Amino acid sequence: MTKKFLSLLLALLMVCSLVSGMAFADDEAAAVERSADIVILFTSDVHCGIDQGFGYAGLSEIYDHLVAQGNKVILVDDGDNIQGEPIGTMTKGEALVDLMNKVGYSVAIPGNHEFDYGMEQFLSLAKQAKFSYVSCNFNHEGELVFDPYVIRELDGMKVAFVGVTTPKTLTSSTPRYFQDENGEFVYGFFQDETGEGVYNAVQSAVDDARAEGADYVVVLGHMGNEEECHPWTYSDVISNVSGIDVFLDGHSHDTDQVVMKDKDGKEVIRAACGTKLSCIGWCRIDTEGKITTGLYTWNNNESAPALLGIANKTSALVDKATSALEKKLKEVVASSEVLLTINDPEEVDANGKPIRMVRRAETNLGDLCADAYRIQSGADIAFVNGGGIRVSINAGKITLNDILKVHPFGNAMCVIEVTGQQILDALEWGARAVPGENGGFLQVSGLSYEIHSYIESPCKSDENSMFAGIEGERRVQNVLVDGKPIDPEATYTLASHDYMLLNNGDGYTMFDGAPLLQDRVKLDNQVLIDYITETLEGVIGEEYEDLTGEGRIVIVEEKP
């Protein structure tokens, strides 16, 4: 460890202790004689950001430092680790699981994006893992795929880790991966419209862990706080379950430390740690049994390993994993005269982090991606889901790596023939969570529309969170196609990717049975590259300079 990094780390330890959550004690557990604090280091939504933020090298330094201080330390992950950057896409997650093994993870849960390379691949990766995947609700035809929890003994205490993954996974990954050859769902997450299936699964796991002698029960969740995730948010689960000591959560990329009451009125901490290792979460159970949580936060644009020159066994492993890809990924494919963003152009959150807007409002990068699909395909209209546009692109040279980061999923362009009514239903479904976020929010090309957000969404979903119809006044209004009012009875050609159009991604079922005109003709990142290099002749110019887009999506917050 460098002296500079050690000094910074000590400062971080002091600062983070000031932002801890509330403290609680289990009287019986606290009565046991203890010699050291238990520290649970947790990561979430790493999305392949192994050399970003603290990086795995910085994570290892923190781990080692805490151990050297005499703490009993364990490392866990809350899901969405293996997808999100080229290293994940180009190795189908294998490089990430290998690194997790070597970094020393003990327990992990599947997030929704662990399934993005297909069910067979994820189950293979789970066998490759030397750590334990746990989940109390991921099941195949009703039978759990993994153990619902594991118990780790730390300083004489039995700490149970219960895993739970959002049922939104069925639509935020590729739905067909969870279906059999007849299109029937055979994998699931005990989803239902009330949330009871998930609550019961968590409660059963908590009770079983207690019965097995667990002194503390830690839930590792990939549930989040997004409006579209009800009735399965962390808040829904905690308020309907008893016996949880702390809930370490992921999925929504937030960094909130929240205290709320469980089913029996006991206060429970919920802690989250953001994305791409910009923060590392910690949960400390001291020798008196008090539980606190907090964050180690890295706010610099340059990663900790790069800025501080961290050199350890983990940094060597990361360097080896990334070096083979570097030459290809550094190829310059285009340039931009403007910033292309997924974030609010001005506002930041309480931690100084950008506020993501691409999942609830128009952005210029959203316009660019949608235009690429429409122009490359020749379709009348194009949709791109906001959840499929992952990072911003800075002005200047654009590399292959930049493009792959924007569209990391390997989805392929398709074109179908649809009615105006199907378009209207899709827009309504995509806008259902506004002003909240929704990965299925539609960035568009070839049309414009208004979202009257003061109107409650009329969308109905089935038990699998798939679109099931419209009941009530629509909030999407004044839809124009090429400047003219959309005709519900007319037919239009629609371009997007196979995830949405063919595989019901984000719950878009209204396109089922639509005539397929172009079938997986080009990968999504290649669509974007070809549009920029061919149509725009390699330069993204002033037509995309407005960070909030061209006014294709207007949000009306109050009744006219």
Backbone torsions as a table, in degrees:
resi	resn	phi	psi	omega
1	MET	NA	134.3	177.8
2	THR	-73.9	151.1	179.3
3	LYS	-62.4	-37.5	-179.5
4	LYS	-62.7	-43.8	-179.2
5	PHE	-67.9	-38.7	178.7
6	LEU	-60.8	-43.6	178.9
7	SER	-62.6	-43.7	179.0
8	LEU	-63.5	-41.9	-179.0
9	LEU	-62.9	-43.1	178.2
10	LEU	-60.6	-39.3	177.2
11	ALA	-64.1	-41.7	179.0
12	LEU	-62.9	-40.9	179.4
13	LEU	-59.0	-41.4	-179.5
14	MET	-69.2	-43.4	-179.6
15	VAL	-64.1	-46.3	-175.9
16	CYS	-64.9	-29.2	178.2
17	SER	-65.5	-22.2	179.8
18	LEU	-79.9	-19.1	-178.3
19	VAL	-109.0	22.2	179.0
20	SER	-65.0	158.0	173.7
21	GLY	-76.1	-177.4	177.9
22	MET	-63.9	157.4	-177.7
23	ALA	-110.1	139.1	179.6
24	PHE	-136.4	161.7	179.2
25	ALA	-138.0	139.6	169.7
26	ASP	-92.9	113.4	-171.0
27	ASP	-57.1	-43.5	-177.1
28	GLU	-66.4	-44.2	179.5
29	ALA	-66.3	-39.7	-178.4
30	ALA	-65.8	-24.2	-178.6
31	ALA	-72.5	-19.8	178.3
32	VAL	-72.5	135.2	-178.7
33	GLU	-66.4	127.2	-175.5
34	ARG	-120.9	149.6	-179.6
35	SER	-113.3	-14.5	-175.2
36	ALA	-151.9	156.8	172.3
37	ASP	-75.5	146.3	172.4
38	ILE	-96.4	127.7	177.9
39	VAL	-121.6	120.8	175.2
40	ILE	-100.1	109.6	172.5
41	LEU	-86.5	130.7	-179.5
42	PHE	-132.4	141.9	174.3
43	THR	-118.3	161.4	178.7
44	SER	-157.6	146.7	175.1
45	ASP	51.6	43.4	177.4
46	VAL	-61.8	-34.1	176.7
47	HIS	46.6	45.2	176.5
48	CYS	69.8	10.2	-178.2
49	GLY	-79.2	53.5	-172.0
50	ILE	-67.7	-20.1	178.7
51	ASP	-121.6	24.8	177.8
52	GLN	-113.2	160.9	-178.6
53	GLY	57.1	-128.1	174.4
54	PHE	-70.1	-26.1	-174.6
55	GLY	65.6	164.7	177.1
56	TYR	-64.3	-30.2	178.6
57	ALA	-64.9	-43.1	177.0
58	GLY	-67.7	-37.8	176.4
59	LEU	-59.0	-42.5	179.2
60	SER	-64.3	-38.5	178.0
61	GLU	-62.5	-43.6	179.1
62	ILE	-63.6	-45.0	178.6
63	TYR	-56.4	-51.1	-177.4
64	ASP	-63.3	-38.9	-179.6
65	HIS	-64.8	-42.4	179.3
66	LEU	-64.8	-39.0	176.3
67	VAL	-63.5	-43.1	-179.9
68	ALA	-62.7	-26.6	177.7
69	GLN	-77.2	-7.6	178.2
70	GLY	100.9	7.1	178.3
71	ASN	-79.9	155.3	169.6
72	LYS	-94.4	111.3	-168.1
73	VAL	-113.9	140.0	175.6
74	ILE	-136.4	144.2	-176.0
75	LEU	-114.1	128.0	-178.6
76	VAL	-134.2	163.7	-178.5
77	ASP	-135.4	139.6	-175.9
78	ASP	-98.8	19.9	171.6
79	GLY	99.1	167.8	-175.2
80	ASP	59.8	48.8	179.9
81	ASN	-94.0	-38.5	-161.9
82	ILE	-94.8	4.4	-176.1
83	GLN	-133.5	148.5	174.2
84	GLY	131.9	-15.6	178.2
85	GLU	-135.9	163.5	-178.9
86	PRO	-54.0	-34.3	-178.6
87	ILE	-63.1	-30.4	175.1
88	GLY	-76.0	-47.5	-178.7
89	THR	-59.7	-44.6	-172.7
90	MET	-80.5	-11.7	176.1
91	THR	-119.7	5.5	-178.1
92	LYS	52.4	38.9	174.1
93	GLY	86.7	-10.7	-174.2
94	GLU	-64.0	-40.7	-179.7
95	ALA	-62.7	-33.1	-177.6
96	LEU	-73.9	-42.6	178.0
97	VAL	-64.6	-38.6	177.0
98	ASP	-60.0	-43.1	178.5
99	LEU	-67.0	-40.1	177.7
100	MET	-60.4	-39.1	175.9
101	ASN	-59.1	-46.7	-173.8
102	LYS	-76.8	-29.7	177.6
103	VAL	-70.3	-30.2	175.1
104	GLY	108.2	28.1	174.9
105	TYR	-62.3	144.1	179.3
106	SER	-105.1	-37.4	-177.1
107	VAL	-142.0	144.7	175.3
108	ALA	-148.3	162.4	173.8
109	ILE	-125.7	155.7	174.3
110	PRO	-77.1	130.3	168.2
111	GLY	-90.6	-178.9	-179.9
112	ASN	-64.7	-30.2	-175.9
113	HIS	-88.7	-1.7	171.8
114	GLU	-64.8	-19.2	-175.8
115	PHE	-95.7	2.9	-170.4
116	ASP	-69.3	-15.3	176.9
117	TYR	-99.1	10.9	179.2
118	GLY	102.0	152.9	-177.1
119	MET	-63.1	-43.4	-178.6
120	GLU	-60.3	-41.1	-179.6
121	GLN	-67.3	-42.9	-179.7
122	PHE	-63.8	-43.7	179.5
123	LEU	-63.2	-33.0	175.0
124	SER	-67.3	-41.8	178.1
125	LEU	-63.9	-37.1	179.4
126	ALA	-62.6	-34.6	176.3
127	LYS	-72.0	-31.7	178.0
128	GLN	-69.3	-26.9	-175.0
129	ALA	-68.5	135.7	174.5
130	LYS	-91.3	-7.2	173.5
131	PHE	-96.3	171.6	-177.5
132	SER	-96.9	121.9	166.3
133	TYR	-83.2	131.1	177.4
134	VAL	-128.4	146.9	174.6
135	SER	-164.3	127.4	179.6
136	CYS	-88.5	-3.7	-177.4
137	ASN	-131.7	-10.4	176.0
138	PHE	-76.1	117.1	-172.6
139	ASN	-138.6	158.3	173.4
140	HIS	-118.0	110.8	-177.8
141	GLU	51.1	42.0	174.7
142	GLY	91.9	-13.8	-179.9
143	GLU	-98.5	131.1	-179.0
144	LEU	-62.3	138.0	178.7
145	VAL	-79.7	-38.8	179.3
146	PHE	-119.1	168.1	171.1
147	ASP	-61.4	143.5	-179.5
148	PRO	-70.9	-23.1	179.8
149	TYR	-158.8	163.9	169.0
150	VAL	-132.4	153.9	177.0
151	ILE	-113.8	129.1	175.5
152	ARG	-115.2	132.0	178.2
153	GLU	-91.3	122.1	-176.8
154	LEU	-133.0	118.6	-179.1
155	ASP	52.6	41.8	178.5
156	GLY	79.6	-3.4	178.8
157	MET	-100.1	141.3	174.6
158	LYS	-95.0	113.3	-178.9
159	VAL	-108.3	118.6	179.4
160	ALA	-93.9	137.0	175.9
161	PHE	-115.0	112.4	179.0
162	VAL	-100.1	132.1	179.3
163	GLY	-103.5	142.0	174.8
164	VAL	-149.3	134.8	-175.7
165	THR	-121.4	139.7	-177.6
166	THR	-61.0	134.3	172.8
167	PRO	-63.5	-14.1	174.4
168	LYS	-60.3	-14.2	176.7
169	THR	-54.6	-32.6	-177.2
170	LEU	-60.9	-25.9	179.1
171	THR	-114.2	-21.4	-179.8
172	SER	-89.7	-11.0	160.2
173	SER	-103.0	-161.7	-178.4
174	THR	-90.3	114.4	-175.7
175	PRO	-53.5	-35.9	-175.7
176	ARG	-65.9	-19.8	176.8
177	TYR	-67.3	-19.0	-178.2
178	PHE	-102.1	5.9	-175.2
179	GLN	-112.2	160.8	173.1
180	ASP	-88.7	-173.6	-175.9
181	GLU	-66.2	-14.3	178.5
182	ASN	-97.5	5.6	179.2
183	GLY	81.8	12.9	178.4
184	GLU	-92.9	137.6	178.5
185	PHE	-70.0	121.7	176.9
186	VAL	-113.7	-21.4	171.5
187	TYR	-104.6	144.4	179.0
188	GLY	-161.8	-170.7	-174.4
189	PHE	-135.2	30.5	-177.7
190	PHE	56.9	40.9	-178.5
191	GLN	-78.4	143.3	168.1
192	ASP	-155.6	174.2	-173.7
193	GLU	-70.9	-22.6	-176.8
194	THR	-91.8	-21.3	-174.5
195	GLY	89.7	-7.6	-175.5
196	GLU	-61.1	-34.7	-179.4
197	GLY	-59.2	-42.7	178.6
198	VAL	-71.6	-45.5	-179.1
199	TYR	-58.0	-43.9	-178.9
200	ASN	-64.6	-37.7	179.5
201	ALA	-65.0	-43.3	179.1
202	VAL	-66.1	-45.8	-179.0
203	GLN	-60.1	-42.4	179.3
204	SER	-61.6	-43.3	179.8
205	ALA	-65.6	-42.2	178.7
206	VAL	-62.0	-47.0	-178.9
207	ASP	-62.9	-42.4	-179.8
208	ASP	-65.1	-38.7	179.0
209	ALA	-65.0	-42.2	177.0
210	ARG	-62.2	-42.8	-179.4
211	ALA	-63.4	-27.7	179.6
212	GLU	-83.4	-0.9	175.0
213	GLY	105.1	12.2	-179.4
214	ALA	-63.7	129.0	174.8
215	ASP	-81.1	-33.0	178.4
216	TYR	-134.4	144.5	176.6
217	VAL	-120.4	117.3	178.9
218	VAL	-110.3	122.7	175.2
219	VAL	-91.7	126.0	170.7
220	LEU	-97.1	111.2	-174.4
221	GLY	-116.7	145.8	167.5
222	HIS	-121.2	71.4	-171.2
223	MET	-118.3	-44.9	174.6
224	GLY	77.8	-177.9	-176.7
225	ASN	-121.5	9.7	-173.5
226	GLU	-72.5	142.2	-178.1
227	GLU	-54.1	-39.1	-176.8
228	GLU	-68.9	-12.1	-176.7
229	CYS	-89.6	-4.3	174.4
230	HIS	-63.1	141.6	8.0
231	PRO	-96.2	37.7	-173.3
232	TRP	-124.0	24.2	175.2
233	THR	-72.3	167.5	176.7
234	TYR	-57.1	-37.8	-179.1
235	SER	-63.9	-41.3	177.8
236	ASP	-60.6	-43.7	-176.6
237	VAL	-68.1	-50.5	-177.0
238	ILE	-59.6	-42.8	-176.0
239	SER	-72.3	-11.1	-179.3
240	ASN	-115.1	9.7	-178.6
241	VAL	-134.1	149.4	174.8
242	SER	-121.7	156.0	175.2
243	GLY	98.6	-0.1	178.2
244	ILE	-84.7	134.2	175.8
245	ASP	-89.0	-40.3	179.4
246	VAL	-154.1	145.5	-177.5
247	PHE	-119.4	107.9	179.0
248	LEU	-96.1	117.0	-164.6
249	ASP	-120.5	158.8	175.1
250	GLY	-141.5	-162.7	173.9
251	HIS	95.9	-48.1	-174.6
252	SER	-93.6	4.1	173.7
253	HIS	63.4	19.3	179.0
254	ASP	-90.0	173.5	179.3
255	THR	-125.5	27.0	-175.0
256	ASP	-72.3	139.7	170.9
257	GLN	-112.7	110.0	-169.2
258	VAL	-122.1	142.1	172.6
259	VAL	-115.4	125.8	179.6
260	MET	-144.9	167.7	-176.4
261	LYS	-94.6	142.5	178.4
262	ASP	-86.6	-169.2	-175.9
263	LYS	-58.9	-32.4	-178.3
264	ASP	-96.2	5.3	179.1
265	GLY	89.9	3.2	178.1
266	LYS	-80.2	140.0	-180.0
267	GLU	-78.4	133.7	-178.1
268	VAL	-128.1	137.8	175.7
269	ILE	-85.9	134.4	166.9
270	ARG	-114.0	126.4	-178.3
271	ALA	-127.3	142.1	177.0
272	ALA	-134.8	160.5	-171.7
273	CYS	-135.0	27.9	171.6
274	GLY	70.5	-145.7	-172.7
275	THR	-142.7	157.7	174.1
276	LYS	53.4	36.5	173.2
277	LEU	60.9	20.5	172.2
278	SER	-68.1	-24.3	172.6
279	CYS	-135.1	148.7	170.7
280	ILE	-119.8	125.9	-178.1
281	GLY	-84.8	150.8	173.7
282	TRP	-136.4	146.2	174.3
283	CYS	-129.9	120.5	-176.9
284	ARG	-111.4	127.8	171.9
285	ILE	-110.8	105.4	-173.4
286	ASP	-79.7	179.1	-174.0
287	THR	-69.3	-13.8	175.5
288	GLU	-92.9	-2.0	179.0
289	GLY	90.5	4.8	178.7
290	LYS	-77.0	139.8	-178.8
291	ILE	-111.5	125.2	174.7
292	THR	-131.1	156.3	178.2
293	THR	-134.2	160.8	176.8
294	GLY	-176.7	-170.4	-174.0
295	LEU	-132.2	141.1	160.2
296	TYR	-93.7	123.5	-171.2
297	THR	-119.5	133.4	177.5
298	TRP	-117.3	110.3	-174.1
299	ASN	-100.7	-0.1	-178.7
300	ASN	-79.1	148.4	176.4
301	ASN	-66.9	-35.0	177.1
302	GLU	-84.8	139.5	-176.4
303	SER	-66.5	157.4	178.5
304	ALA	-60.9	-45.2	178.9
305	PRO	-59.4	-39.6	-178.6
306	ALA	-72.4	-44.1	-176.0
307	LEU	-70.4	-38.5	-175.1
308	LEU	-98.1	-2.5	179.0
309	GLY	63.9	39.9	-178.2
310	ILE	-68.4	125.8	178.4
311	ALA	-129.6	110.4	177.5
312	ASN	-147.7	-175.0	-178.9
313	LYS	-60.1	-37.6	-178.8
314	THR	-69.3	-41.4	179.2
315	SER	-61.4	-36.1	177.5
316	ALA	-65.2	-39.1	178.2
317	LEU	-65.7	-42.3	178.9
318	VAL	-64.2	-44.2	179.6
319	ASP	-59.8	-41.6	-179.4
320	LYS	-65.4	-40.2	-177.7
321	ALA	-69.0	-32.2	-174.9
322	THR	-94.8	-22.4	-173.3
323	SER	-63.4	-35.5	-178.3
324	ALA	-65.5	-24.3	-177.3
325	LEU	-93.8	-16.8	-167.1
326	GLU	-60.7	-46.4	-174.8
327	LYS	-59.4	-47.5	-178.9
328	LYS	-66.2	-41.9	-175.3
329	LEU	-71.3	-21.8	-178.6
330	LYS	-84.2	-2.1	179.1
331	GLU	-61.3	127.2	178.0
332	VAL	-81.1	123.3	-177.9
333	VAL	-109.7	-16.0	-178.4
334	ALA	-170.5	-171.6	175.6
335	SER	-147.8	160.7	178.5
336	SER	-133.1	137.5	176.8
337	GLU	-86.9	-6.2	-174.9
338	VAL	-136.0	156.7	170.4
339	LEU	-71.9	133.6	176.2
340	LEU	-113.3	119.7	-165.2
341	THR	-124.4	156.5	169.3
342	ILE	-109.3	-0.8	-171.4
343	ASN	-111.3	165.8	172.3
344	ASP	-61.3	135.3	-176.0
345	PRO	-69.5	-15.2	-175.4
346	GLU	-130.2	-47.5	-170.1
347	GLU	-77.6	149.4	173.6
348	VAL	-129.5	163.8	179.6
349	ASP	-84.2	-174.6	-175.6
350	ALA	-63.5	-20.6	179.6
351	ASN	-98.1	9.7	179.0
352	GLY	78.4	12.9	-179.0
353	LYS	-91.5	149.9	177.7
354	PRO	-60.8	148.0	176.9
355	ILE	-96.5	120.4	-177.4
356	ARG	-71.0	131.1	-177.4
357	MET	-119.0	-15.3	-170.9
358	VAL	-66.3	-15.2	179.5
359	ARG	-97.3	7.9	179.1
360	ARG	-150.5	-0.7	179.9
361	ALA	-159.1	164.2	179.3
362	GLU	-72.0	140.9	170.5
363	THR	-133.9	164.3	-178.3
364	ASN	-68.8	-31.4	175.9
365	LEU	-69.9	-35.3	174.3
366	GLY	-60.3	-43.2	176.8
367	ASP	-60.8	-45.1	-178.7
368	LEU	-60.4	-47.4	-177.9
369	CYS	-64.6	-41.4	178.7
370	ALA	-67.1	-41.3	177.0
371	ASP	-59.4	-38.8	-179.7
372	ALA	-59.7	-45.3	178.4
373	TYR	-63.2	-43.9	-176.1
374	ARG	-68.7	-46.1	-176.7
375	ILE	-70.7	-42.9	-178.9
376	GLN	-66.1	-31.6	-177.6
377	SER	-92.3	-24.0	-174.8
378	GLY	79.9	14.2	-178.0
379	ALA	-78.0	163.9	177.0
380	ASP	-70.6	-39.3	-172.2
381	ILE	-136.7	149.7	173.1
382	ALA	-135.8	142.0	174.4
383	PHE	-119.3	142.9	167.3
384	VAL	-135.1	126.7	178.9
385	ASN	-70.6	136.7	-178.6
386	GLY	-58.2	-32.1	178.6
387	GLY	-68.1	-14.7	178.8
388	GLY	-93.2	2.1	177.8
389	ILE	-113.8	102.7	-160.8
390	ARG	-95.6	-33.0	-175.4
391	VAL	-140.1	160.5	175.4
392	SER	-80.8	163.9	175.6
393	ILE	-122.2	122.9	179.8
394	ASN	-75.1	156.5	174.2
395	ALA	-63.3	145.7	-179.4
396	GLY	120.4	-154.9	-178.8
397	LYS	-69.8	141.6	179.1
398	ILE	-114.9	122.7	-179.7
399	THR	-97.9	169.5	174.2
400	LEU	-58.5	-36.9	178.8
401	ASN	-60.7	-41.5	178.2
402	ASP	-59.4	-45.0	-178.7
403	ILE	-66.3	-43.8	-179.3
404	LEU	-63.4	-31.6	178.2
405	LYS	-71.0	-32.6	177.7
406	VAL	-66.4	-48.8	-179.4
407	HIS	-121.6	84.8	-174.3
408	PRO	-91.5	0.4	-168.0
409	PHE	-88.7	-15.1	-178.1
410	GLY	72.6	27.0	174.9
411	ASN	-73.6	158.5	-175.3
412	ALA	-121.9	143.6	-176.6
413	MET	-69.5	134.8	175.1
414	CYS	-133.7	160.1	173.0
415	VAL	-132.4	133.1	177.1
416	ILE	-127.1	164.2	175.0
417	GLU	-102.1	126.9	-175.2
418	VAL	-134.5	164.7	173.4
419	THR	-90.1	162.8	174.9
420	GLY	-59.6	-34.0	179.7
421	GLN	-65.1	-38.7	176.5
422	GLN	-63.9	-37.7	176.6
423	ILE	-62.7	-45.2	179.9
424	LEU	-61.4	-42.3	178.7
425	ASP	-63.9	-39.8	-179.9
426	ALA	-65.6	-44.0	178.6
427	LEU	-61.5	-40.2	179.7
428	GLU	-64.8	-43.5	179.0
429	TRP	-63.1	-42.2	-179.8
430	GLY	-67.5	-27.1	-175.4
431	ALA	-95.5	5.8	-169.0
432	ARG	-65.3	-25.6	-175.5
433	ALA	-97.7	-10.5	-177.0
434	VAL	-56.9	131.7	13.2
435	PRO	-84.6	3.1	175.1
436	GLY	-77.1	170.3	-178.8
437	GLU	-82.8	153.4	176.2
438	ASN	-155.4	121.5	179.8
439	GLY	-60.4	-21.7	178.9
440	GLY	-90.8	6.7	177.0
441	PHE	-58.2	136.3	-170.3
442	LEU	-98.8	117.1	163.2
443	GLN	-83.0	140.1	-166.9
444	VAL	-131.6	158.5	171.3
445	SER	-141.4	139.1	-179.9
446	GLY	91.7	-5.4	176.3
447	LEU	-150.6	169.5	174.3
448	SER	-138.5	157.2	-179.3
449	TYR	-159.1	162.2	176.3
450	GLU	-111.4	144.8	173.4
451	ILE	-115.9	110.3	178.5
452	HIS	-87.6	88.0	-168.6
453	SER	-71.4	-12.3	176.4
454	TYR	-74.0	-13.3	176.5
455	ILE	-90.5	129.3	177.7
456	GLU	-64.4	139.5	-178.3
457	SER	-59.2	130.9	178.7
458	PRO	-90.1	5.7	-175.4
459	CYS	-71.9	140.5	174.9
460	LYS	-115.3	142.7	179.2
461	SER	-125.8	158.2	176.9
462	ASP	-90.3	-174.0	-175.3
463	GLU	-65.4	-16.6	178.3
464	ASN	-98.6	12.7	179.9
465	SER	66.4	26.0	176.7
466	MET	-94.2	150.8	178.7
467	PHE	-57.0	130.1	-177.8
468	ALA	-128.3	7.2	176.3
469	GLY	132.0	179.1	-178.5
470	ILE	-123.4	131.9	175.6
471	GLU	-136.0	107.1	178.7
472	GLY	119.0	-175.3	-178.4
473	GLU	-67.5	134.0	-179.6
474	ARG	-80.5	142.5	176.5
475	ARG	-92.3	-19.3	175.0
476	VAL	-86.6	122.3	-175.4
477	GLN	-139.1	167.1	175.8
478	ASN	52.3	52.2	179.1
479	VAL	-83.0	125.6	-179.5
480	LEU	-119.6	132.5	174.4
481	VAL	-110.0	117.2	-176.3
482	ASP	53.3	39.1	176.8
483	GLY	82.9	-0.4	-178.7
484	LYS	-118.2	146.8	179.9
485	PRO	-55.8	136.2	179.9
486	ILE	-65.2	142.9	178.2
487	ASP	-104.6	112.4	-178.2
488	PRO	-58.3	-26.4	-176.8
489	GLU	-90.0	-15.6	-177.0
490	ALA	-78.8	164.0	175.9
491	THR	-108.6	146.4	-179.6
492	TYR	-136.6	156.3	172.1
493	THR	-96.2	134.7	-174.8
494	LEU	-123.5	126.6	176.4
495	ALA	-106.3	137.7	170.4
496	SER	-163.6	-148.7	179.6
497	HIS	-116.9	167.4	-176.9
498	ASP	-62.0	-30.4	178.1
499	TYR	-53.8	-45.9	-177.3
500	MET	-87.6	-47.9	-170.8
501	LEU	-78.2	-32.3	-175.5
502	LEU	-111.5	-25.4	-172.4
503	ASN	-113.3	12.2	177.6
504	ASN	61.1	24.2	179.2
505	GLY	-55.5	141.3	-176.0
506	ASP	59.4	18.2	174.3
507	GLY	84.3	13.7	-177.7
508	TYR	-79.1	88.5	-179.8
509	THR	-94.3	-10.8	-174.2
510	MET	-67.7	-11.3	179.7
511	PHE	-96.2	1.2	-179.6
512	ASP	-57.0	130.3	177.6
513	GLY	84.5	-1.8	179.9
514	ALA	-67.5	141.9	178.9
515	PRO	-58.6	129.9	-178.4
516	LEU	-92.7	115.6	-176.7
517	LEU	-96.4	-36.5	176.2
518	GLN	-134.3	125.7	-172.0
519	ASP	-112.9	104.1	173.2
520	ARG	50.3	55.9	-172.6
521	VAL	-81.7	-20.1	-174.8
522	LYS	-164.2	140.6	177.5
523	LEU	-65.5	150.5	-174.4
524	ASP	-58.8	-41.1	179.9
525	ASN	-68.7	-30.2	177.1
526	GLN	-72.3	-33.0	174.6
527	VAL	-57.4	-46.4	-178.6
528	LEU	-67.9	-43.1	178.7
529	ILE	-60.5	-46.7	-177.0
530	ASP	-66.1	-37.7	178.2
531	TYR	-63.7	-45.1	-178.4
532	ILE	-67.5	-43.5	-174.7
533	THR	-79.4	-33.8	-177.1
534	GLU	-92.2	-62.0	-176.4
535	THR	-68.7	-44.8	-178.2
536	LEU	-91.6	2.4	177.7
537	GLU	56.1	36.2	172.1
538	GLY	85.6	1.1	-178.0
539	VAL	-133.8	123.5	174.5
540	ILE	-90.0	118.0	-171.4
541	GLY	-111.6	-154.0	-169.8
542	GLU	-66.6	-16.9	178.9
543	GLU	-63.4	-16.9	178.8
544	TYR	-115.8	20.9	-172.7
545	GLU	-73.7	-26.9	179.9
546	ASP	-74.9	116.3	-175.8
547	LEU	-62.6	-24.0	179.6
548	THR	-93.7	8.6	175.7
549	GLY	86.9	-168.6	-173.1
550	GLU	-95.5	9.5	-178.5
551	GLY	84.2	24.9	178.5
552	ARG	-72.8	-27.4	-179.3
553	ILE	-123.6	117.4	179.9
554	VAL	-114.7	125.5	179.4
555	ILE	-100.4	119.5	180.0
556	VAL	-101.2	111.3	-172.0
557	GLU	-88.2	-23.3	-178.6
558	GLU	-127.9	148.9	-179.6
559	LYS	-63.4	127.4	-178.3
560	PRO	-60.1	NA	NA
